Amino acid sequence: MNEPRAIDPRNITRREFLKLAGLSALSLALPPLPEVPGRAGFAAPEGEAITTLGRVLNNRTTLRTRPSFDSEIIKHYYYDLIIPITGVTLGLEPGDYNRVWYVVNDGEGYVYSGGVQPVEVVQNEIASAVPKNGRLAEVTVPYTEAYWSYQSAAHVAYRLYYGTTHWIYSIETSKDGRQWYRVRDDKKGYDYYVNATHLHVFTAEELAPLSPHVPAENKRIEVNLTEQIVTAYEGDRAVFASRTATGARFKDGDFRTKPGRYTTNRKRPSRHMAAGEPGIGSGFDLPGVPWVCYLTESGVSLHGTYWHNDFGSPRSHGCINLPTLAARWFYRWCSPSVLPHEHIVELPDDEGTQVIII
């Protein structure tokens, strides 16, 4: 059997990455992925070595000698451990829906990508001021603790994860001179405080609508449940695609995503999703779910996902899980447009971008 070929993430091309993700057939039809200022991603300036980091998402993830679950286990990694990702390769089982494995620590071993979130450590400049209605910000470190008081780090309210979005309302300075953003929980209404350097505050340009020149009626989204792919169309031309993880059946209920025609008539850039909401299973408490585009009154939506990286097979509680950057693209592209200061926008039921689930 051939040895797995590792791909250096510093040199990987977009076409190679889409091929690894199972979208090579669509890659030629798609425009460049949206750029995120200040992010290293899979590219590095000439002469500079960058190691991508990964956050372990499962209670236990295994490092193996080869990119296969049948290979020998080297060690176990546990939830929230940060590991170095130095390459990407294909798993040895060709029939798997997700064949992406990460090379760890320059070939020490391989870890299945579905249980690891690629993350970075990006420190941010602190905003000079925050308006009364708040500003939207995103966590840019693997995780950061949110405290009930900025003067004391004794009581943690939540651990906020990379790629999650939150509304900040003020800047506070603790006795030791550190600066904190006051974050308001949009579900429960209480405030907590986060190290300000760990949050990137979005500019209006970063949230501006994509393809605003295209008439709204010429845009549509197709969700293919069999292929687990979400595709955006402008007329008959596919302009963007992403793998997804749609609803599945679990012990606590049948949450399979239902085929049909819908519209994205309600959107919000951040939502604390928790157990007890319609369409949400038991045991969920997920602050800062990013880039939410609702399809139904019961809460079924397209949104970013930070608690798993295993796209290509149903595994959600009804929603259409997307990688965070892909979710942000769909959020900016579809109707209604959301201004940077708006927390939620709603349209009549028959308006918004058409979504066809097949």
ZAMI-427025 format. One record per residue (C-alpha): residue number from 0; residue in three letters; x, y, z negated. Coordinates in steps of 0.1 Angstrom, whole numbers, plus 5000, padded with zeros to 4 digits. Last residue first. Layout:
# residues N
+-----+------+------+------+------+
| pos | code |    X |    Y |    Z |
+-----+------+------+------+------+
| NUM |  ALA |    X |    Y |    Z |
...
+-----+------+------+------+------+
END
This chain:
# residues 358
+-----+------+------+------+------+
| pos | code |    X |    Y |    Z |
+-----+------+------+------+------+
| 357 |  ILE | 4666 | 5181 | 5020 |
| 356 |  ILE | 4665 | 5212 | 4999 |
| 355 |  ILE | 4658 | 5243 | 5020 |
| 354 |  VAL | 4666 | 5277 | 5003 |
| 353 |  GLN | 4651 | 5308 | 5019 |
| 352 |  THR | 4667 | 5341 | 5007 |
| 351 |  GLY | 4645 | 5364 | 4987 |
| 350 |  GLU | 4608 | 5372 | 4991 |
| 349 |  ASP | 4577 | 5350 | 4989 |
| 348 |  ASP | 4577 | 5348 | 4951 |
| 347 |  PRO | 4579 | 5386 | 4947 |
| 346 |  LEU | 4615 | 5398 | 4938 |
| 345 |  GLU | 4634 | 5397 | 4905 |
| 344 |  VAL | 4667 | 5413 | 4894 |
| 343 |  ILE | 4686 | 5405 | 4862 |
| 342 |  HIS | 4714 | 5422 | 4842 |
| 341 |  GLU | 4718 | 5452 | 4865 |
| 340 |  HIS | 4748 | 5474 | 4860 |
| 339 |  PRO | 4768 | 5460 | 4890 |
| 338 |  LEU | 4738 | 5462 | 4914 |
| 337 |  VAL | 4721 | 5429 | 4923 |
| 336 |  SER | 4712 | 5422 | 4959 |
| 335 |  PRO | 4681 | 5400 | 4962 |
| 334 |  SER | 4689 | 5381 | 4983 |
| 333 |  CYS | 4719 | 5359 | 4992 |
| 332 |  TRP | 4755 | 5367 | 4998 |
| 331 |  ARG | 4768 | 5379 | 4965 |
| 330 |  TYR | 4753 | 5350 | 4945 |
| 329 |  PHE | 4763 | 5325 | 4973 |
| 328 |  TRP | 4800 | 5337 | 4970 |
| 327 |  ARG | 4799 | 5337 | 4932 |
| 326 |  ALA | 4786 | 5302 | 4932 |
| 325 |  ALA | 4815 | 5292 | 4954 |
| 324 |  LEU | 4840 | 5308 | 4931 |
| 323 |  THR | 4825 | 5290 | 4901 |
| 322 |  PRO | 4823 | 5255 | 4916 |
| 321 |  LEU | 4786 | 5247 | 4921 |
| 320 |  ASN | 4759 | 5229 | 4901 |
| 319 |  ILE | 4725 | 5228 | 4917 |
| 318 |  CYS | 4701 | 5226 | 4887 |
| 317 |  GLY | 4680 | 5196 | 4877 |
| 316 |  HIS | 4699 | 5184 | 4846 |
| 315 |  SER | 4731 | 5179 | 4865 |
| 314 |  ARG | 4750 | 5147 | 4876 |
| 313 |  PRO | 4743 | 5141 | 4913 |
| 312 |  SER | 4774 | 5132 | 4933 |
| 311 |  GLY | 4799 | 5153 | 4953 |
| 310 |  PHE | 4812 | 5176 | 4926 |
| 309 |  ASP | 4831 | 5165 | 4895 |
| 308 |  ASN | 4847 | 5196 | 4881 |
| 307 |  HIS | 4828 | 5196 | 4848 |
| 306 |  TRP | 4819 | 5221 | 4820 |
| 305 |  TYR | 4827 | 5252 | 4840 |
| 304 |  THR | 4799 | 5253 | 4865 |
| 303 |  GLY | 4786 | 5282 | 4886 |
| 302 |  HIS | 4750 | 5285 | 4894 |
| 301 |  LEU | 4722 | 5275 | 4919 |
| 300 |  SER | 4690 | 5274 | 4900 |
| 299 |  VAL | 4661 | 5254 | 4885 |
| 298 |  GLY | 4648 | 5275 | 4857 |
| 297 |  SER | 4611 | 5265 | 4854 |
| 296 |  GLU | 4600 | 5295 | 4874 |
| 295 |  THR | 4618 | 5280 | 4904 |
| 294 |  LEU | 4647 | 5288 | 4927 |
| 293 |  TYR | 4669 | 5309 | 4904 |
| 292 |  CYS | 4703 | 5322 | 4916 |
| 291 |  VAL | 4727 | 5322 | 4886 |
| 290 |  TRP | 4763 | 5336 | 4891 |
| 289 |  PRO | 4779 | 5325 | 4859 |
| 288 |  VAL | 4769 | 5304 | 4829 |
| 287 |  GLY | 4781 | 5326 | 4800 |
| 286 |  PRO | 4771 | 5306 | 4770 |
| 285 |  LEU | 4765 | 5269 | 4774 |
| 284 |  ASP | 4747 | 5251 | 4746 |
| 283 |  PHE | 4733 | 5218 | 4759 |
| 282 |  GLY | 4725 | 5189 | 4735 |
| 281 |  SER | 4691 | 5179 | 4750 |
| 280 |  GLY | 4683 | 5184 | 4787 |
| 279 |  ILE | 4675 | 5217 | 4804 |
| 278 |  GLY | 4647 | 5219 | 4830 |
| 277 |  PRO | 4626 | 5242 | 4809 |
| 276 |  GLU | 4647 | 5258 | 4781 |
| 275 |  GLY | 4649 | 5239 | 4748 |
| 274 |  ALA | 4686 | 5230 | 4751 |
| 273 |  ALA | 4708 | 5260 | 4760 |
| 272 |  MET | 4717 | 5282 | 4789 |
| 271 |  HIS | 4734 | 5315 | 4781 |
| 270 |  ARG | 4730 | 5334 | 4814 |
| 269 |  SER | 4753 | 5356 | 4835 |
| 268 |  PRO | 4752 | 5372 | 4869 |
| 267 |  ARG | 4714 | 5372 | 4871 |
| 266 |  LYS | 4692 | 5364 | 4901 |
| 265 |  ARG | 4655 | 5360 | 4908 |
| 264 |  ASN | 4638 | 5355 | 4942 |
| 263 |  THR | 4662 | 5329 | 4955 |
| 262 |  THR | 4636 | 5313 | 4976 |
| 261 |  TYR | 4623 | 5277 | 4978 |
| 260 |  ARG | 4614 | 5250 | 5003 |
| 259 |  GLY | 4613 | 5214 | 4993 |
| 258 |  PRO | 4633 | 5185 | 4980 |
| 257 |  LYS | 4632 | 5180 | 4942 |
| 256 |  THR | 4664 | 5180 | 4922 |
| 255 |  ARG | 4665 | 5149 | 4900 |
| 254 |  PHE | 4660 | 5156 | 4863 |
| 253 |  ASP | 4644 | 5124 | 4852 |
| 252 |  GLY | 4645 | 5122 | 4814 |
| 251 |  ASP | 4665 | 5118 | 4782 |
| 250 |  LYS | 4683 | 5086 | 4793 |
| 249 |  PHE | 4694 | 5104 | 4825 |
| 248 |  ARG | 4682 | 5108 | 4861 |
| 247 |  ALA | 4702 | 5132 | 4882 |
| 246 |  GLY | 4700 | 5168 | 4894 |
| 245 |  THR | 4725 | 5182 | 4919 |
| 244 |  ALA | 4763 | 5182 | 4919 |
| 243 |  THR | 4777 | 5204 | 4947 |
| 242 |  ARG | 4803 | 5206 | 4975 |
| 241 |  SER | 4806 | 5239 | 4991 |
| 240 |  ALA | 4798 | 5255 | 5024 |
| 239 |  PHE | 4801 | 5289 | 5041 |
| 238 |  VAL | 4793 | 5305 | 5074 |
| 237 |  ALA | 4772 | 5279 | 5092 |
| 236 |  ARG | 4758 | 5295 | 5124 |
| 235 |  ASP | 4722 | 5289 | 5134 |
| 234 |  GLY | 4710 | 5323 | 5121 |
| 233 |  GLU | 4734 | 5332 | 5094 |
| 232 |  TYR | 4736 | 5299 | 5075 |
| 231 |  ALA | 4749 | 5290 | 5040 |
| 230 |  THR | 4756 | 5253 | 5033 |
| 229 |  VAL | 4753 | 5234 | 5000 |
| 228 |  ILE | 4767 | 5198 | 5001 |
| 227 |  GLN | 4758 | 5168 | 4981 |
| 226 |  GLU | 4757 | 5146 | 5012 |
| 225 |  THR | 4725 | 5129 | 5003 |
| 224 |  LEU | 4710 | 5159 | 4985 |
| 223 |  ASN | 4717 | 5183 | 5013 |
| 222 |  VAL | 4711 | 5218 | 5001 |
| 221 |  GLU | 4705 | 5243 | 5029 |
| 220 |  ILE | 4707 | 5280 | 5024 |
| 219 |  ARG | 4692 | 5306 | 5047 |
| 218 |  LYS | 4700 | 5340 | 5061 |
| 217 |  ASN | 4684 | 5354 | 5093 |
| 216 |  GLU | 4654 | 5367 | 5074 |
| 215 |  ALA | 4676 | 5389 | 5052 |
| 214 |  PRO | 4690 | 5407 | 5083 |
| 213 |  VAL | 4728 | 5404 | 5086 |
| 212 |  HIS | 4745 | 5437 | 5080 |
| 211 |  PRO | 4748 | 5431 | 5043 |
| 210 |  SER | 4772 | 5402 | 5051 |
| 209 |  LEU | 4784 | 5399 | 5014 |
| 208 |  PRO | 4768 | 5421 | 4987 |
| 207 |  ALA | 4792 | 5441 | 4964 |
| 206 |  LEU | 4802 | 5424 | 4932 |
| 205 |  GLU | 4840 | 5428 | 4936 |
| 204 |  GLU | 4835 | 5463 | 4950 |
| 203 |  ALA | 4815 | 5474 | 4920 |
| 202 |  THR | 4845 | 5465 | 4898 |
| 201 |  PHE | 4844 | 5435 | 4874 |
| 200 |  VAL | 4859 | 5437 | 4839 |
| 199 |  HIS | 4884 | 5409 | 4835 |
| 198 |  LEU | 4883 | 5395 | 4800 |
| 197 |  HIS | 4912 | 5379 | 4780 |
| 196 |  THR | 4929 | 5413 | 4773 |
| 195 |  ALA | 4898 | 5425 | 4754 |
| 194 |  ASN | 4901 | 5398 | 4727 |
| 193 |  VAL | 4865 | 5388 | 4722 |
| 192 |  TYR | 4839 | 5401 | 4697 |
| 191 |  TYR | 4804 | 5388 | 4688 |
| 190 |  ASP | 4769 | 5404 | 4691 |
| 189 |  TYR | 4735 | 5388 | 4686 |
| 188 |  GLY | 4706 | 5387 | 4710 |
| 187 |  LYS | 4700 | 5350 | 4712 |
| 186 |  LYS | 4697 | 5345 | 4749 |
| 185 |  ASP | 4718 | 5374 | 4764 |
| 184 |  ASP | 4745 | 5371 | 4737 |
| 183 |  ARG | 4760 | 5406 | 4734 |
| 182 |  VAL | 4798 | 5409 | 4737 |
| 181 |  ARG | 4817 | 5436 | 4719 |
| 180 |  TYR | 4851 | 5439 | 4735 |
| 179 |  TRP | 4882 | 5438 | 4713 |
| 178 |  GLN | 4913 | 5458 | 4710 |
| 177 |  ARG | 4943 | 5449 | 4687 |
| 176 |  GLY | 4957 | 5476 | 4665 |
| 175 |  ASP | 4961 | 5454 | 4633 |
| 174 |  LYS | 4932 | 5472 | 4617 |
| 173 |  SER | 4909 | 5461 | 4646 |
| 172 |  THR | 4901 | 5484 | 4676 |
| 171 |  GLU | 4866 | 5481 | 4692 |
| 170 |  ILE | 4856 | 5486 | 4728 |
| 169 |  SER | 4819 | 5486 | 4736 |
| 168 |  TYR | 4790 | 5469 | 4754 |
| 167 |  ILE | 4804 | 5438 | 4772 |
| 166 |  TRP | 4782 | 5415 | 4792 |
| 165 |  HIS | 4796 | 5380 | 4798 |
| 164 |  THR | 4807 | 5358 | 4826 |
| 163 |  THR | 4823 | 5323 | 4823 |
| 162 |  GLY | 4852 | 5316 | 4847 |
| 161 |  TYR | 4876 | 5303 | 4819 |
| 160 |  TYR | 4857 | 5293 | 4788 |
| 159 |  LEU | 4843 | 5311 | 4757 |
| 158 |  ARG | 4846 | 5293 | 4724 |
| 157 |  TYR | 4817 | 5305 | 4702 |
| 156 |  ALA | 4809 | 5323 | 4670 |
| 155 |  VAL | 4842 | 5317 | 4652 |
| 154 |  HIS | 4845 | 5329 | 4616 |
| 153 |  ALA | 4879 | 5336 | 4601 |
| 152 |  ALA | 4893 | 5359 | 4628 |
| 151 |  SER | 4885 | 5390 | 4608 |
| 150 |  GLN | 4883 | 5427 | 4618 |
| 149 |  TYR | 4867 | 5420 | 4651 |
| 148 |  SER | 4838 | 5403 | 4634 |
| 147 |  TRP | 4816 | 5374 | 4645 |
| 146 |  TYR | 4844 | 5360 | 4665 |
| 145 |  ALA | 4846 | 5348 | 4702 |
| 144 |  GLU | 4875 | 5325 | 4707 |
| 143 |  THR | 4892 | 5324 | 4742 |
| 142 |  TYR | 4895 | 5297 | 4767 |
| 141 |  PRO | 4916 | 5287 | 4797 |
| 140 |  VAL | 4923 | 5325 | 4803 |
| 139 |  THR | 4905 | 5348 | 4827 |
| 138 |  VAL | 4871 | 5351 | 4811 |
| 137 |  GLU | 4848 | 5373 | 4832 |
| 136 |  ALA | 4833 | 5407 | 4826 |
| 135 |  LEU | 4801 | 5425 | 4834 |
| 134 |  ARG | 4796 | 5460 | 4821 |
| 133 |  GLY | 4772 | 5474 | 4795 |
| 132 |  ASN | 4740 | 5494 | 4795 |
| 131 |  LYS | 4756 | 5520 | 4772 |
| 130 |  PRO | 4786 | 5525 | 4795 |
| 129 |  VAL | 4820 | 5509 | 4786 |
| 128 |  ALA | 4852 | 5531 | 4786 |
| 127 |  SER | 4889 | 5529 | 4794 |
| 126 |  ALA | 4887 | 5492 | 4803 |
| 125 |  ILE | 4915 | 5471 | 4790 |
| 124 |  GLU | 4941 | 5459 | 4814 |
| 123 |  ASN | 4939 | 5421 | 4818 |
| 122 |  GLN | 4960 | 5391 | 4809 |
| 121 |  VAL | 4957 | 5362 | 4833 |
| 120 |  VAL | 4963 | 5326 | 4821 |
| 119 |  GLU | 4950 | 5303 | 4847 |
| 118 |  VAL | 4925 | 5275 | 4850 |
| 117 |  PRO | 4918 | 5243 | 4871 |
| 116 |  GLN | 4891 | 5224 | 4852 |
| 115 |  VAL | 4899 | 5188 | 4846 |
| 114 |  GLY | 4875 | 5158 | 4843 |
| 113 |  GLY | 4865 | 5155 | 4879 |
| 112 |  SER | 4901 | 5160 | 4890 |
| 111 |  TYR | 4912 | 5125 | 4880 |
| 110 |  VAL | 4947 | 5126 | 4864 |
| 109 |  TYR | 4979 | 5114 | 4879 |
| 108 |  GLY | 5014 | 5109 | 4864 |
| 107 |  GLU | 5047 | 5123 | 4854 |
| 106 |  GLY | 5050 | 5135 | 4890 |
| 105 |  ASP | 5060 | 5172 | 4886 |
| 104 |  ASN | 5040 | 5178 | 4854 |
| 103 |  VAL | 5007 | 5163 | 4864 |
| 102 |  VAL | 4996 | 5155 | 4899 |
| 101 |  TYR | 4959 | 5161 | 4903 |
| 100 |  TRP | 4935 | 5136 | 4918 |
|  99 |  VAL | 4909 | 5144 | 4945 |
|  98 |  ARG | 4890 | 5114 | 4958 |
|  97 |  ASN | 4855 | 5126 | 4949 |
|  96 |  TYR | 4827 | 5105 | 4965 |
|  95 |  ASP | 4849 | 5074 | 4962 |
|  94 |  GLY | 4849 | 5051 | 4992 |
|  93 |  PRO | 4886 | 5055 | 5000 |
|  92 |  GLU | 4899 | 5042 | 4966 |
|  91 |  LEU | 4936 | 5052 | 4965 |
|  90 |  GLY | 4929 | 5087 | 4953 |
|  89 |  LEU | 4939 | 5116 | 4974 |
|  88 |  THR | 4966 | 5141 | 4962 |
|  87 |  VAL | 4970 | 5175 | 4946 |
|  86 |  GLY | 5002 | 5189 | 4930 |
|  85 |  THR | 5018 | 5206 | 4900 |
|  84 |  ILE | 4990 | 5207 | 4875 |
|  83 |  PRO | 5003 | 5215 | 4841 |
|  82 |  ILE | 4980 | 5204 | 4811 |
|  81 |  ILE | 4958 | 5224 | 4787 |
|  80 |  LEU | 4940 | 5203 | 4761 |
|  79 |  ASP | 4904 | 5214 | 4758 |
|  78 |  TYR | 4891 | 5179 | 4752 |
|  77 |  TYR | 4917 | 5151 | 4748 |
|  76 |  TYR | 4944 | 5137 | 4770 |
|  75 |  HIS | 4953 | 5100 | 4768 |
|  74 |  LYS | 4986 | 5085 | 4779 |
|  73 |  ILE | 5003 | 5064 | 4805 |
|  72 |  ILE | 4973 | 5043 | 4816 |
|  71 |  GLU | 4982 | 5017 | 4842 |
|  70 |  SER | 4963 | 5018 | 4875 |
|  69 |  ASP | 4928 | 5005 | 4882 |
|  68 |  PHE | 4913 | 5040 | 4878 |
|  67 |  SER | 4934 | 5051 | 4907 |
|  66 |  PRO | 4957 | 5080 | 4915 |
|  65 |  ARG | 4988 | 5061 | 4903 |
|  64 |  THR | 5007 | 5059 | 4870 |
|  63 |  ARG | 4977 | 5072 | 4850 |
|  62 |  LEU | 4969 | 5101 | 4827 |
|  61 |  THR | 4936 | 5094 | 4811 |
|  60 |  THR | 4909 | 5118 | 4800 |
|  59 |  ARG | 4892 | 5116 | 4766 |
|  58 |  ASN | 4865 | 5139 | 4751 |
|  57 |  ASN | 4861 | 5152 | 4786 |
|  56 |  LEU | 4868 | 5186 | 4801 |
|  55 |  VAL | 4906 | 5188 | 4800 |
|  54 |  ARG | 4918 | 5223 | 4810 |
|  53 |  GLY | 4941 | 5224 | 4840 |
|  52 |  LEU | 4970 | 5247 | 4847 |
|  51 |  THR | 4984 | 5257 | 4881 |
|  50 |  THR | 5022 | 5259 | 4882 |
|  49 |  ILE | 5035 | 5289 | 4900 |
|  48 |  ALA | 5070 | 5291 | 4915 |
|  47 |  GLU | 5080 | 5325 | 4930 |
|  46 |  GLY | 5103 | 5326 | 4960 |
|  45 |  GLU | 5076 | 5339 | 4983 |
|  44 |  PRO | 5046 | 5350 | 4964 |
|  43 |  ALA | 5024 | 5321 | 4953 |
|  42 |  ALA | 4993 | 5305 | 4967 |
|  41 |  PHE | 4969 | 5279 | 4952 |
|  40 |  GLY | 4949 | 5304 | 4931 |
|  39 |  ALA | 4971 | 5332 | 4918 |
|  38 |  ARG | 4943 | 5355 | 4908 |
|  37 |  GLY | 4946 | 5393 | 4905 |
|  36 |  PRO | 4920 | 5402 | 4930 |
|  35 |  VAL | 4896 | 5373 | 4939 |
|  34 |  GLU | 4896 | 5366 | 4976 |
|  33 |  PRO | 4865 | 5352 | 4992 |
|  32 |  LEU | 4871 | 5320 | 5012 |
|  31 |  PRO | 4881 | 5326 | 5048 |
|  30 |  PRO | 4852 | 5321 | 5073 |
|  29 |  LEU | 4837 | 5287 | 5079 |
|  28 |  ALA | 4832 | 5268 | 5112 |
|  27 |  LEU | 4866 | 5252 | 5111 |
|  26 |  SER | 4862 | 5240 | 5076 |
|  25 |  LEU | 4829 | 5221 | 5082 |
|  24 |  ALA | 4843 | 5187 | 5091 |
|  23 |  SER | 4871 | 5191 | 5065 |
|  22 |  LEU | 4846 | 5193 | 5037 |
|  21 |  GLY | 4855 | 5163 | 5015 |
|  20 |  ALA | 4874 | 5182 | 4987 |
|  19 |  LEU | 4907 | 5169 | 5000 |
|  18 |  LYS | 4898 | 5181 | 5034 |
|  17 |  LEU | 4887 | 5214 | 5021 |
|  16 |  PHE | 4921 | 5217 | 5004 |
|  15 |  GLU | 4940 | 5209 | 5036 |
|  14 |  ARG | 4920 | 5234 | 5055 |
|  13 |  ARG | 4927 | 5261 | 5029 |
|  12 |  THR | 4964 | 5255 | 5031 |
|  11 |  ILE | 4984 | 5240 | 5002 |
|  10 |  ASN | 5019 | 5256 | 4997 |
|   9 |  ARG | 5019 | 5265 | 4960 |
|   8 |  PRO | 4995 | 5236 | 4953 |
|   7 |  ASP | 5023 | 5212 | 4963 |
|   6 |  ILE | 5006 | 5182 | 4979 |
|   5 |  ALA | 5014 | 5147 | 4966 |
|   4 |  ARG | 5013 | 5118 | 4990 |
|   3 |  PRO | 5002 | 5086 | 4974 |
|   2 |  GLU | 5025 | 5057 | 4981 |
|   1 |  ASN | 5013 | 5035 | 5009 |
|   0 |  MET | 5000 | 5000 | 5000 |
+-----+------+------+------+------+
END
